[in-house]
Amino acid sequence: MKRRTFVQRIGSILAVLGVAETEWLTMNNHYYQALAQPTPRKLALLIGINQYRKSSSLSGCLTDVELQKELLVHRFGFQATDILTLTEEQASREFIEAAFLDHLVKQAKPGDVVVFHFSGYGTQLPVESDTLQNALVTTDENQEAQDSQIANYLLEDTLLLLLRSLPTDHVMAVLDTSYTVPSVTQPAGLKIRARQESPGTRLTAAEIDFRQQIKTPTPEFSPAVILSATSDPQQSAREILMSGFNAGLFTYALTRQLWQSTPATTIRVSLSHAASSIHQLGSKQQPKLLTKKKNQLGVVTVENLLLDSHAGAEGVISSIEEDGKTVQVWLGGLPAQVLENYGANSKFTLATGEQLILRSLMGLTAKAQVSKLAETLPLQVGQLIQETVRVLPRNLNLILALDTKLERIERVDATSAFASVGHISTVVAGEQPADYLFGKLPQTPSRYGLFTLDGELIPNTDGGVGEAVKVAAQRLSSKLSTLLAAKLWRLTENQGSSRLPVKVNLEVVNSISPQAILQRETTRTISTETVTKKSLPTPNPPLPIPIIPIGSRIQYRIQNLGDRPIYFMLLGLKNNRSAIAFYPWQTPQEPNNSENQPQLQQVVIAPHETVTLPQTTPTSGWVTSGPAYECEHQLIFSTAPFNATLEILDNAKYSTADQQPIATLINPLEVGQALLKDLHNSSAVKTETTTTATDSYVLDINNWASLNFSFQVA
């Protein structure tokens, strides 16, 4: 498409948006002047649509564009003027295709980096021989008002052809959308990015003609790496609701992970971490990585796809106030569950050594102050910040969303009933952030149950027909206490920010050699710590969440890569229902101990040592018994003993028959609280935060590491 035609076509849209054509031409001229640059360029086209002419509105697509832009500019060195964003009215099919040709195809050269992102509705509709094809729903939806069944969509196949026409190996596309709507309507607290087409809808001829034009003999370059929000046609891409903003579940999890990634991290590993984050946030949606290059999945790294990446970070300084000491920061690198509960007086450090103290937080933006007047260089916009102290509230509630399909009187009764349980808050689904959902099963006659946010019934939480709301609340109280405990230990996750050098493999043990299934490693220490000879190669993590066969024997191989001894604790959640823990039973060696009964003892890993846990004989190992289940383990390491946690575990008085390496927790909430108390006590940070020490946990990033492992047993 000629440049003149492109400018003419966008002129009317720019006028509607209040952007002068001269401003666009000035910006566009910059792109052409930059072609002479000798170094590789980085170009991006970001699409986000919340408002549609006929479909119900989405909420997080514009945030997705902002998340991607902040990441590309501050983490990967993109120039803001090389990033073109099309949102709302701008994002018509014709405009997207024209922008792709003019901004990406015409400008990209071999060696350049190109990123394409789409957030919005997806759908399926018959094309040509009535074969259903995936399509991205653009803002205008229907081309002609007189014929609402003509769909003005961008075919996924057209997008793939455009991506393959780019003359560079460094191409990544992120598609935060899905194409099919669930056939059964479950209670849900997360919006779905998929739309059902009405019978008889057909694609506009203009899109079919455009696809034919770009199919003409053009040399096909190396295919793009495509990151899709779902790995199965029946899965739905969903949006997460957080305090102050909505976002695509996939976009948030992915960009958060890339903020903290090191240059050598493969895209597959980053996507595996994002999949675990999505699982923790209450969705079975799992992302997918696509490429036609053989063996490319495991070798494409952040460095060779997104050049000039820096050390990982939790955020960046976005603006500086006149006093030079107060700044606004963008916190795109914090885990969602941590961001929701991040407390005032949390601290960050800059590469220049200055410390920032968090004063207030709204959504992804926070206000912070320099702890001391800097005598070196003044603060600058764009400086990356890394977490050093995490402040968390001591009094946390589990938040239940009440399904909007409940009758008003049912919601009133539920609010009252759950308030009497303790440590439970209720909100209306879709209005405020929540951890889980209380609603009715879609069957008739229906009954009450507890659901994840994407509508998955938590096993064994449904009651009988005719059950009163108050009875259901009391019935669920113990399970809610367990889920609150899991919320507490999830708040310790800090793989990206921890300064404690730890590396862990989850392995399946067989008769030949252990097979690594998942690997986690604290990333702040990868470039500075020397990996020992015992270090194992990084496994090629499967996508989505890995499946371990029933009957397998599994173990964790833990490497302490630092020069200090570290203490270990494992807590977990099975099927979102029961809490589990690793019990370090050890038999005393005292000769005068006649009973010789196993006792709970601290697990200590010496500097530069590797251990496997649990340390058992093959006949009594940790076997994954059936039936099938989902499992999430939080492995926590500390420079100080877990005295309070072991005391609580010991007080439960397990019988000898129950003394297994991995067993159910009797008192999970007390254990979770004790764990945070231990991490708080091990931290030496007591200055400038003493006013919050009584009602907050103050955790020093140098003293603990917390890694998450999620998998299925089937």
Phi, psi and omega per residue, in radians:
M1 nan 2.325 -3.115
K2 -1.218 2.601 -3.102
R3 -1.080 -0.680 -3.135
R4 -1.067 -0.770 3.127
T5 -1.081 -0.727 -3.135
F6 -1.079 -0.831 -3.132
V7 -1.092 -0.688 3.124
Q8 -1.116 -0.705 -3.082
R9 -1.192 -0.590 -3.119
I10 -1.513 -0.186 -3.067
G11 -0.993 -0.776 -3.096
S12 -1.166 -0.654 3.138
I13 -1.185 -0.726 3.122
L14 -1.098 -0.631 3.129
A15 -1.111 -0.733 3.116
V16 -1.074 -0.639 -3.100
L17 -1.460 -0.079 3.120
G18 1.427 0.354 3.118
V19 -1.789 2.123 -3.131
A20 -1.168 2.514 -3.139
E21 -1.096 -0.543 3.132
T22 -1.144 -0.597 3.103
E23 -1.126 -0.742 3.129
W24 -1.127 -0.758 -3.126
L25 -1.105 -0.691 3.116
T26 -1.086 -0.768 3.137
M27 -1.158 -0.731 -3.113
N28 -1.161 -0.633 3.101
N29 -1.082 -0.584 3.115
H30 -1.027 -0.695 -3.133
Y31 -1.049 -0.778 -3.071
Y32 -1.253 -0.602 3.093
Q33 -1.157 -0.515 -3.079
A34 -1.363 -0.142 -3.123
L35 -1.077 -0.449 -3.103
A36 -1.387 -0.064 -3.120
Q37 -1.106 2.324 -3.102
P38 -1.299 -0.431 -3.096
T39 -1.520 2.720 3.109
P40 -1.024 2.448 3.099
R41 -1.724 2.859 3.103
K42 -2.199 2.045 -3.094
L43 -2.063 2.494 3.135
A44 -2.480 2.505 3.013
L45 -2.202 2.014 -3.041
L46 -2.024 2.198 -3.086
I47 -2.048 2.298 3.071
G48 -2.539 2.251 -3.095
I49 -2.297 2.000 2.990
N50 -1.678 -0.745 -3.021
Q51 -1.721 2.148 3.091
Y52 -2.022 2.707 -3.092
R53 -1.181 -0.639 -3.041
K54 -2.166 -0.440 -3.131
S55 -1.470 2.762 3.067
S56 -1.133 2.658 -3.032
S57 -1.274 2.573 2.908
L58 -1.652 3.032 -3.025
S59 -2.183 -0.414 -2.966
G60 -1.946 0.059 -3.004
C61 -1.234 -0.624 3.106
L62 -1.234 -0.614 3.049
T63 -1.100 -0.664 3.106
D64 -1.004 -0.778 3.124
V65 -1.066 -0.739 3.126
E66 -1.150 -0.721 3.106
L67 -1.039 -0.791 -3.139
Q68 -1.166 -0.744 -3.099
K69 -1.130 -0.799 3.118
E70 -1.048 -0.709 3.129
L71 -1.107 -0.846 -3.068
L72 -1.150 -0.684 -3.098
V73 -1.277 -0.881 -2.958
H74 -1.602 -0.350 -3.121
R75 -1.799 -0.545 -3.009
F76 -2.188 0.253 2.935
G77 1.264 0.359 3.038
F78 -1.231 2.504 2.975
Q79 -1.413 2.366 -3.119
A80 -0.996 -0.582 -3.126
T81 -1.303 -0.185 3.081
D82 -1.701 0.075 3.097
I83 -1.915 2.031 3.112
L84 -1.786 2.166 3.128
T85 -1.951 2.316 3.053
L86 -2.093 2.030 -3.106
T87 -2.266 2.678 3.091
E88 0.848 -2.081 -3.029
E89 -1.075 -0.451 -3.131
Q90 -1.188 -0.445 -2.918
A91 -1.580 0.961 2.992
S92 -1.415 2.826 3.131
R93 -1.003 -0.841 -3.085
E94 -1.101 -0.700 -3.107
F95 -1.214 -0.717 3.126
I96 -1.074 -0.810 -3.116
E97 -1.156 -0.691 3.108
A98 -1.141 -0.721 3.131
A99 -1.150 -0.649 3.111
F100 -1.068 -0.820 -3.129
L101 -1.139 -0.798 -3.014
D102 -1.383 -0.674 -3.054
H103 -1.516 -0.620 -3.060
L104 -1.828 -1.014 -3.041
V105 -1.070 -0.785 -3.069
K106 -1.273 -0.453 -3.025
Q107 -1.742 -0.527 -3.038
A108 -1.159 2.453 3.067
K109 -2.162 2.865 3.066
P110 -0.943 2.319 -3.125
G111 1.625 -0.268 3.101
D112 -1.251 2.817 3.082
V113 -1.860 2.312 3.140
V114 -2.255 2.284 3.091
V115 -2.176 2.283 3.031
F116 -2.105 2.386 3.124
H117 -2.360 2.397 3.037
F118 -2.304 2.248 2.997
S119 -2.223 2.148 -3.133
G120 2.891 -2.946 3.125
Y121 -1.261 2.575 2.913
G122 -2.113 2.863 -3.134
T123 -2.779 3.088 3.010
Q124 -2.242 2.459 3.084
L125 -2.652 2.715 -3.119
P126 -1.259 2.414 3.117
V127 -2.293 2.304 3.104
E128 0.974 -1.714 -3.028
S129 -1.460 0.578 3.114
D130 1.078 0.309 3.048
T131 -1.407 2.266 3.128
L132 -1.195 2.298 3.110
Q133 -2.239 2.605 3.091
N134 -1.273 2.489 3.135
A135 -2.526 2.587 3.043
L136 -1.624 2.199 -3.088
V137 -1.444 2.063 -3.132
T138 -1.546 2.972 -2.955
T139 -1.117 -0.572 -3.080
D140 -1.429 -0.359 3.054
E141 1.065 -1.095 -3.085
N142 -2.042 2.319 -3.027
Q143 -1.286 -0.693 -3.038
E144 -2.161 2.248 -3.111
A145 -1.075 -0.567 -3.090
Q146 -1.349 -0.207 3.130
D147 -2.365 1.594 -3.053
S148 -1.278 -0.099 -3.120
Q149 -1.656 0.072 3.036
I150 -1.640 1.990 -3.054
A151 -1.626 2.175 -3.132
N152 -1.718 1.143 -3.032
Y153 -1.834 2.867 3.032
L154 -1.760 2.004 3.132
L155 -1.160 2.467 3.058
E156 -1.052 -0.628 3.118
D157 -1.102 -0.672 3.075
T158 -1.086 -0.765 3.138
L159 -1.076 -0.729 3.136
L160 -1.095 -0.694 3.095
L161 -1.102 -0.714 3.115
L162 -1.118 -0.756 -3.132
L163 -1.098 -0.691 -3.116
R164 -1.270 -0.264 3.138
S165 -1.467 -0.116 -3.111
L166 -1.318 2.333 -3.014
P167 -1.476 0.802 -3.123
T168 -2.598 2.667 3.104
D169 -1.435 -0.272 -3.007
H170 -1.754 1.328 -3.109
V171 -2.202 2.221 3.088
M172 -2.296 2.318 3.071
A173 -2.086 2.372 3.107
V174 -2.053 2.089 -3.116
L175 -2.020 1.748 3.129
D176 -1.675 1.302 -3.118
T177 -2.761 2.994 3.043
S178 -2.545 3.042 -2.887
Y179 -2.172 -0.199 -3.141
T180 -2.230 2.536 3.134
V181 -1.702 2.366 3.139
P182 -0.967 2.432 -3.114
S183 -1.285 -0.519 3.119
V184 -1.858 2.208 -3.125
T185 -1.481 1.810 3.097
Q186 -1.593 2.777 2.953
P187 -1.021 2.409 -3.095
A188 -2.608 2.517 3.093
G189 -1.920 0.102 -3.116
L190 -2.184 2.262 3.118
K191 -1.150 2.602 -3.123
I192 -1.828 2.344 3.097
R193 -1.696 1.079 3.048
A194 -2.619 2.596 -3.082
R195 -2.353 2.401 3.131
Q196 -1.506 2.276 3.111
E197 -1.464 2.525 3.069
S198 -1.322 2.607 -3.141
P199 -0.997 2.458 3.100
G200 1.583 -0.109 3.115
T201 -1.159 2.370 3.126
R202 -2.340 2.676 -3.073
L203 -1.333 2.506 3.100
T204 -1.078 2.491 -3.123
A205 -1.116 -0.476 -3.122
A206 -1.101 -0.635 3.121
E207 -1.226 -0.690 3.113
I208 -1.129 -0.716 3.108
D209 -1.122 -0.730 -3.132
F210 -1.096 -0.723 3.128
R211 -1.102 -0.676 3.119
Q212 -1.125 -0.661 -3.129
Q213 -1.102 -0.726 -3.082
I214 -1.463 -0.035 3.022
K215 -1.474 -0.089 -3.136
T216 -1.059 2.750 -3.022
P217 -1.002 1.643 3.040
T218 -2.113 2.327 -3.132
P219 -1.000 2.262 -3.141
E220 -1.509 2.113 -3.129
F221 -1.527 -3.083 -3.134
S222 -0.988 2.292 -3.080
P223 -1.147 2.706 3.137
A224 -1.303 2.748 2.929
V225 -1.541 2.079 -3.049
I226 -1.949 2.142 3.105
L227 -1.820 1.974 -3.081
S228 -1.839 2.523 -3.067
A229 -1.193 -0.359 -3.111
T230 -2.315 2.624 -3.140
S231 -1.850 -0.086 -3.095
D232 -2.387 2.397 -3.134
P233 -0.998 -0.433 -3.113
Q234 -1.512 -0.129 3.100
Q235 -1.425 2.724 3.138
S236 -2.071 2.336 2.995
A237 -1.310 2.316 -3.029
R238 -2.179 2.892 3.121
E239 -1.927 2.498 3.108
I240 -1.768 2.435 3.077
L241 -1.838 2.116 3.115
M242 -2.222 3.013 -3.112
S243 -1.156 1.941 3.059
G244 1.670 -0.152 3.132
F245 -2.890 2.787 2.952
N246 -1.998 2.703 3.101
A247 -2.744 2.811 2.994
G248 -1.150 2.297 -3.120
L249 -0.985 -0.754 -3.120
F250 -1.217 -0.802 -3.119
T251 -1.076 -0.755 -3.139
Y252 -1.106 -0.825 -3.104
A253 -1.112 -0.700 -3.103
L254 -1.232 -0.863 -3.105
T255 -1.157 -0.635 3.083
R256 -1.048 -0.752 3.138
Q257 -1.144 -0.699 -3.100
L258 -1.239 -0.449 3.033
W259 -1.036 -0.626 -3.021
Q260 -1.745 -0.084 -3.082
S261 -1.236 2.625 3.009
T262 -1.628 2.810 -3.095
P263 -0.955 -0.593 -3.072
A264 -1.430 -0.076 -3.130
T265 -1.186 2.278 3.105
T266 -1.350 2.684 3.099
I267 -1.059 -0.620 3.117
R268 -1.073 -0.754 3.125
V269 -1.127 -0.749 3.114
S270 -1.047 -0.701 -3.138
L271 -1.215 -0.591 3.080
S272 -1.109 -0.725 3.082
H273 -1.126 -0.722 3.118
A274 -1.075 -0.679 3.120
A275 -1.079 -0.721 3.101
S276 -1.116 -0.704 3.122
S277 -1.091 -0.752 3.132
I278 -1.086 -0.703 3.119
H279 -1.067 -0.750 3.134
Q280 -1.145 -0.486 -3.087
L281 -1.523 0.182 2.957
G282 1.623 0.491 -3.139
S283 -2.387 2.491 3.032
K284 -1.518 -0.025 3.055
Q285 -0.996 2.240 -3.138
Q286 -2.276 2.306 -3.066
P287 -1.287 2.949 -3.105
K288 -2.415 2.518 3.105
L289 -1.997 2.230 -3.101
L290 -2.144 2.391 2.974
T291 -2.839 2.644 3.132
K292 -1.587 -0.207 -3.117
K293 -1.269 2.226 3.075
K294 -1.121 2.393 3.089
N295 1.134 0.205 -3.087
Q296 -1.403 -0.442 -3.020
L297 -1.015 -0.667 -3.051
G298 -1.611 -0.110 -3.027
V299 -2.010 -0.296 3.113
V300 -1.189 2.051 -3.084
T301 -1.885 2.910 3.045
V302 -1.024 -0.622 -3.075
E303 -1.211 -0.779 -3.073
N304 -1.514 -0.104 3.054
L305 -1.801 -0.723 3.118
L306 -2.108 1.621 -2.963
L307 -1.153 2.808 3.039
D308 1.086 0.604 3.086
S309 -1.245 2.552 -3.120
H310 -1.744 -3.025 3.020
A311 -1.111 2.637 -3.103
G312 -1.057 2.754 -3.100
A313 -2.667 2.842 3.030
E314 -1.696 -0.262 -3.120
G315 -3.116 -2.886 -3.031
V316 -2.670 2.627 3.029
I317 -1.300 2.103 -3.095
S318 -1.762 -0.412 3.067
S319 -2.818 2.774 -3.110
I320 -2.236 2.300 3.132
E321 -1.395 2.967 -2.991
E322 -1.054 -0.550 -3.100
D323 -1.237 -0.188 3.121
G324 1.326 -0.048 -3.115
K325 -1.972 -0.324 -3.126
T326 -1.860 2.306 -3.068
V327 -2.319 2.736 2.918
Q328 -1.732 2.355 3.130
V329 -2.167 2.583 3.087
W330 -1.789 2.114 -3.032
L331 -1.875 1.173 -3.112
G332 -1.436 -0.125 -3.040
G333 -1.822 0.077 -3.137
L334 -1.559 2.453 3.039
P335 -0.993 2.558 -3.049
A336 -1.003 -0.792 -3.093
Q337 -1.159 -0.510 3.088
V338 -1.310 -0.785 -3.131
L339 -0.993 -0.680 -3.113
E340 -1.134 -0.401 -3.049
N341 -2.159 0.308 -3.095
Y342 -1.211 2.265 -3.031
G343 -1.753 2.736 3.024
A344 -1.023 2.613 -3.105
N345 1.408 0.045 2.921
S346 -1.063 2.657 -3.023
K347 -2.175 2.633 3.056
F348 -2.316 2.748 3.068
T349 -2.183 2.659 3.068
L350 -1.820 2.869 3.133
A351 -1.054 -0.486 -3.131
T352 -1.399 -0.092 3.063
G353 1.820 -0.303 -3.141
E354 -1.151 2.608 3.072
Q355 -1.914 2.439 3.067
L356 -1.937 2.413 3.100
I357 -1.930 2.169 -3.121
L358 -1.214 2.267 3.119
R359 -1.882 -0.673 3.138
S360 -2.691 2.759 -3.069
L361 -2.465 2.309 3.055
M362 -2.408 1.886 -3.110
G363 1.145 -2.186 -3.133
L364 -1.644 -0.034 -3.074
T365 -1.945 2.371 -3.139
A366 -2.289 2.756 3.018
K367 -1.869 2.349 -3.110
A368 -2.437 2.808 3.130
Q369 -2.238 2.607 3.060
V370 -1.204 2.323 -3.075
S371 -1.187 -0.602 3.083
K372 -2.427 2.643 -3.141
L373 -1.089 2.096 -3.096
A374 -1.253 2.338 3.094
E375 -1.784 0.021 3.120
T376 -1.742 -2.453 -3.120
L377 -1.215 2.544 3.101
P378 -1.172 2.772 3.096
L379 -1.096 2.633 -3.125
Q380 -2.341 2.533 3.016
V381 -1.118 2.394 -3.140
G382 1.733 -0.133 3.092
Q383 -1.232 2.270 3.121
L384 -1.319 2.561 3.132
I385 -2.154 2.497 -3.141
Q386 -2.128 2.442 -3.099
E387 -1.173 2.388 3.048
T388 -2.180 -0.561 3.117
V389 -2.367 2.257 3.111
R390 -1.928 2.158 3.101
V391 -1.885 2.185 -3.120
L392 -2.207 2.518 3.132
P393 -1.229 2.516 3.105
R394 -1.330 -0.605 -3.100
N395 -1.729 1.713 3.137
L396 -2.035 2.464 3.070
N397 -1.876 2.707 2.919
L398 -1.486 2.296 -3.058
I399 -1.809 2.091 3.112
L400 -1.795 2.249 3.017
A401 -1.569 2.281 3.102
L402 -1.609 2.133 -3.077
D403 -1.000 2.371 -3.109
T404 -1.182 -0.250 3.119
K405 -1.400 -0.172 3.031
L406 -1.200 2.548 3.053
E407 -1.139 2.739 -3.102
R408 -1.003 -0.739 -3.118
I409 -1.161 -0.564 3.102
E410 -1.163 -0.700 3.130
R411 -1.182 -0.647 3.094
V412 -1.114 -0.815 3.135
D413 -1.106 -0.697 -3.123
A414 -1.149 -0.714 3.127
T415 -1.044 -0.785 -3.140
S416 -1.194 -0.766 -3.059
A417 -1.156 -0.774 -3.100
F418 -1.275 -0.490 3.077
A419 -1.105 -0.562 -3.135
S420 -1.344 -0.284 -3.138
V421 -1.242 -0.652 -3.127
G422 1.719 2.401 3.133
H423 1.080 0.408 3.130
I424 -2.185 2.287 3.017
S425 -2.050 2.598 3.130
T426 -2.115 2.525 3.070
V427 -2.407 2.901 3.050
V428 -1.441 2.296 -3.094
A429 -0.979 2.317 3.102
G430 1.556 -0.180 -3.112
E431 -1.725 -0.581 -3.140
Q432 -2.469 2.773 3.126
P433 -1.062 2.615 -3.139
A434 -2.587 2.891 3.116
D435 -1.722 -0.691 -3.122
Y436 -2.520 3.067 -3.038
L437 -2.214 2.346 3.042
F438 -1.902 2.188 -3.111
G439 -2.862 -2.823 -3.118
K440 -1.953 2.576 3.022
L441 -1.195 2.566 -3.075
P442 -1.243 -0.214 -3.120
Q443 -1.230 2.813 3.084
T444 -2.093 2.285 -0.101
P445 -1.236 2.588 -3.022
S446 -1.588 2.961 3.087
R447 -2.667 2.824 -3.056
Y448 -1.356 2.587 3.093
G449 -2.717 2.987 3.110
L450 -1.910 2.305 -3.026
F451 -2.195 2.678 2.890
T452 -1.233 2.979 -3.047
L453 -1.175 -0.378 3.101
D454 -1.661 0.232 2.984
G455 1.624 0.224 3.109
E456 -1.485 2.153 3.131
L457 -1.166 2.227 3.066
I458 -1.292 2.230 -3.035
P459 -0.906 2.401 3.050
N460 1.080 0.556 3.059
T461 -1.961 0.001 3.125
D462 -1.558 2.458 -3.114
G463 -1.738 -2.900 -3.117
G464 -1.511 2.843 3.095
V465 -1.145 2.355 3.127
G466 1.483 0.077 -3.133
E467 -1.153 2.401 3.086
A468 -1.320 2.650 -3.131
V469 -1.033 -0.745 -3.110
K470 -1.121 -0.634 3.093
V471 -1.165 -0.714 3.120
A472 -1.084 -0.708 -3.134
A473 -1.093 -0.763 3.120
Q474 -1.175 -0.662 3.130
R475 -1.095 -0.600 -3.072
L476 -1.566 -0.057 -2.974
S477 -1.037 -0.737 -3.114
S478 -1.188 -0.668 3.105
K479 -1.162 -0.655 3.119
L480 -1.157 -0.630 3.081
S481 -1.102 -0.696 3.097
T482 -1.118 -0.758 -3.130
L483 -1.168 -0.593 3.062
L484 -1.157 -0.678 3.094
A485 -1.053 -0.771 3.113
A486 -1.102 -0.627 3.083
K487 -1.063 -0.682 -3.133
L488 -1.123 -0.855 -3.072
W489 -1.340 -0.348 3.000
R490 -1.154 -0.490 3.140
L491 -1.183 -0.202 3.118
T492 -1.497 -0.160 -3.053
E493 -0.983 2.235 -3.116
N494 -2.693 0.627 -3.116
Q495 -0.952 -0.680 -3.087
G496 -1.325 -0.515 -3.015
S497 -1.871 -0.250 -3.062
S498 -1.087 2.462 3.038
R499 -1.732 0.122 3.113
L500 -1.580 1.977 -3.028
P501 -1.324 1.806 -3.090
V502 -2.365 2.488 3.073
K503 -2.357 2.314 -3.050
V504 -2.352 2.347 2.992
N505 -1.978 2.351 2.922
L506 -1.617 2.139 -3.001
E507 -2.177 2.569 2.927
V508 -1.696 2.178 -3.076
V509 -1.586 2.243 3.049
N510 -2.325 -3.052 -3.044
S511 -1.268 -0.288 -3.090
I512 -1.662 -1.191 3.119
S513 -2.779 2.688 3.130
P514 -1.067 2.440 3.106
Q515 -1.889 2.088 -3.127
A516 -1.281 2.237 3.141
I517 -1.777 -0.790 3.130
L518 -2.418 2.625 3.068
Q519 -2.344 2.429 3.051
R520 -2.307 2.497 -3.119
E521 -2.624 2.413 3.090
T522 -1.176 2.177 -2.948
T523 -1.483 -0.364 -3.122
R524 -1.181 -0.287 -3.021
T525 -1.917 -0.023 -3.044
I526 -1.103 -0.744 -3.046
S527 -1.425 -0.301 -3.056
T528 -1.854 -0.406 -3.124
E529 -1.669 2.446 3.080
T530 -1.421 2.173 3.138
V531 -1.283 2.291 -3.084
T532 -1.252 2.904 3.141
K533 -1.132 -0.372 -3.135
K534 -1.420 -0.074 -3.109
S535 -1.111 2.328 -3.113
L536 -1.602 2.704 3.093
P537 -1.144 2.629 3.138
T538 -1.166 2.199 3.107
P539 -1.242 2.743 3.102
N540 -1.542 1.638 -2.950
P541 -1.144 2.382 3.110
P542 -1.307 2.773 3.045
L543 -2.251 2.415 -0.014
P544 -1.354 -2.326 -3.122
I545 -0.962 2.274 -3.080
P546 -1.133 2.641 3.127
I547 -1.982 2.208 3.106
I548 -1.872 2.205 -3.093
P549 -1.080 2.508 3.046
I550 -1.028 2.402 -3.132
G551 1.631 -0.083 3.110
S552 -1.278 2.679 3.022
R553 -1.850 2.193 -3.046
I554 -2.112 2.773 3.116
Q555 -2.672 2.808 3.005
Y556 -1.852 2.292 3.028
R557 -1.828 2.008 -2.991
I558 -1.975 2.239 3.111
Q559 -1.998 2.134 3.005
N560 -1.579 1.811 -3.071
L561 -1.566 0.066 -3.082
G562 -1.786 -3.035 -3.102
D563 -1.853 0.258 3.087
R564 -2.156 2.544 3.017
P565 -1.161 2.567 3.127
I566 -2.242 2.645 3.139
Y567 -1.855 2.653 -2.951
F568 -2.204 2.513 3.039
M569 -2.573 2.455 3.067
L570 -2.171 2.207 3.035
L571 -2.247 2.708 -3.082
G572 -2.813 3.126 -3.099
L573 -2.377 2.302 -3.134
K574 -1.990 2.098 3.130
N575 0.995 0.523 -3.120
N576 0.958 0.483 -2.997
R577 -2.333 -0.849 -3.086
S578 -2.082 2.492 3.137
A579 -1.593 2.525 3.130
I580 -2.295 2.843 3.124
A581 -2.623 2.732 2.989
F582 -1.543 2.184 -3.119
Y583 -1.835 1.980 -3.122
P584 -1.396 1.243 3.110
W585 -1.275 2.278 3.065
Q586 -2.387 2.485 -3.139
T587 -1.528 2.155 -3.139
P588 -1.055 2.556 -3.096
Q589 -1.777 0.083 -3.101
E590 -1.119 2.281 -3.088
P591 -1.153 -0.468 -3.092
N592 -1.616 0.176 3.115
N593 -1.538 1.677 -3.043
S594 -1.201 -0.624 -3.100
E595 -1.282 -0.618 3.083
N596 0.940 0.686 -3.106
Q597 -1.451 2.503 3.086
P598 -1.069 2.519 3.123
Q599 -2.289 2.672 3.079
L600 -1.310 2.263 3.127
Q601 -2.408 2.718 3.124
Q602 -1.095 2.451 2.990
V603 -1.645 2.035 -3.113
V604 -2.030 2.310 3.110
I605 -1.997 2.062 -3.074
A606 -1.211 2.785 3.108
P607 -0.961 2.390 3.068
H608 1.038 0.430 3.119
E609 -1.876 2.733 3.077
T610 -2.122 2.307 3.098
V611 -2.263 2.732 3.003
T612 -1.999 2.417 -3.133
L613 -2.322 2.459 -0.069
P614 -1.343 2.594 3.123
Q615 -1.541 1.600 -3.059
T616 -2.328 2.925 3.069
T617 -1.374 2.762 -3.119
P618 -0.987 -0.526 -3.094
T619 -1.379 -0.321 -3.111
S620 -2.176 0.532 -3.091
G621 -1.290 3.111 -3.135
W622 -1.465 1.755 -3.060
V623 -1.785 2.382 3.116
T624 -1.459 1.643 -3.110
S625 -1.431 2.774 3.121
G626 -1.488 3.104 -0.026
P627 -1.285 3.135 -3.068
A628 -1.024 2.549 3.121
Y629 -2.742 2.876 3.017
E630 -1.781 2.517 -3.080
C631 -2.395 2.461 3.079
E632 -2.316 2.139 3.129
H633 -1.983 2.385 3.013
Q634 -1.950 1.974 3.107
L635 -1.676 2.078 -3.048
I636 -2.038 2.321 3.133
F637 -2.131 2.538 -3.115
S638 -2.533 2.690 3.069
T639 -1.423 -0.100 3.133
A640 -2.174 2.710 -3.129
P641 -1.100 2.692 3.073
F642 -1.601 1.133 -3.035
N643 -1.121 -0.863 -3.103
A644 -1.141 -0.679 -3.113
T645 -1.151 -0.799 3.132
L646 -1.154 -0.570 3.100
E647 -1.123 -0.753 3.112
I648 -1.143 -0.727 3.111
L649 -1.092 -0.726 -3.100
D650 -1.188 -0.585 -3.130
N651 -1.157 -0.339 -3.122
A652 -1.213 -0.318 3.044
K653 0.964 1.072 3.076
Y654 -1.205 2.491 3.098
S655 -1.288 2.855 -3.132
T656 -1.023 -0.620 -3.131
A657 -1.159 -0.446 -3.107
D658 -1.624 0.074 -3.047
Q659 -1.436 1.277 3.106
Q660 -1.802 2.758 -3.140
P661 -1.105 -0.658 3.077
I662 -2.138 2.107 -3.078
A663 -2.566 2.932 -3.121
T664 -1.236 2.493 3.081
L665 -1.497 2.308 3.067
I666 -1.434 -0.618 -3.050
N667 -2.222 1.109 -3.000
P668 -1.074 -0.685 -3.099
L669 -1.138 -0.734 3.096
E670 -1.108 -0.642 3.118
V671 -1.161 -0.767 3.124
G672 -1.072 -0.727 3.112
Q673 -1.163 -0.678 3.124
A674 -1.162 -0.657 3.115
L675 -1.038 -0.849 3.135
L676 -1.129 -0.600 3.082
K677 -1.111 -0.732 3.116
D678 -1.101 -0.773 3.140
L679 -1.148 -0.643 3.086
H680 -1.106 -0.794 -3.108
N681 -1.168 -0.496 -3.126
S682 -1.380 -0.215 -3.117
S683 -1.506 2.421 -3.105
A684 -1.621 0.107 -3.066
V685 -1.468 1.867 3.121
K686 -2.266 -0.137 3.133
T687 -1.538 2.565 3.090
E688 1.111 -0.046 3.109
T689 -2.217 0.172 -3.090
T690 -1.117 -0.486 3.141
T691 -1.189 -0.383 -3.132
T692 -1.859 -0.008 -3.046
A693 -1.115 -0.514 -3.082
T694 -1.359 -0.480 -3.128
D695 -2.034 0.197 -3.126
S696 -2.460 2.707 2.928
Y697 -1.634 2.258 -3.130
V698 -1.993 1.948 -2.986
L699 -2.024 2.208 3.127
D700 -1.540 2.154 -3.041
I701 -1.095 -0.350 -3.141
N702 -1.351 -0.249 -2.961
N703 -1.893 -0.062 3.120
W704 -2.620 2.733 3.021
A705 -2.383 2.462 -3.107
S706 -2.427 2.054 -3.019
L707 -2.071 2.436 -3.091
N708 -1.855 2.345 3.056
F709 -2.195 2.099 3.101
S710 -2.097 2.346 -3.138
F711 -2.742 2.953 3.086
Q712 -2.025 2.585 3.012
V713 -1.999 2.096 -3.065
A714 -2.645 nan nan
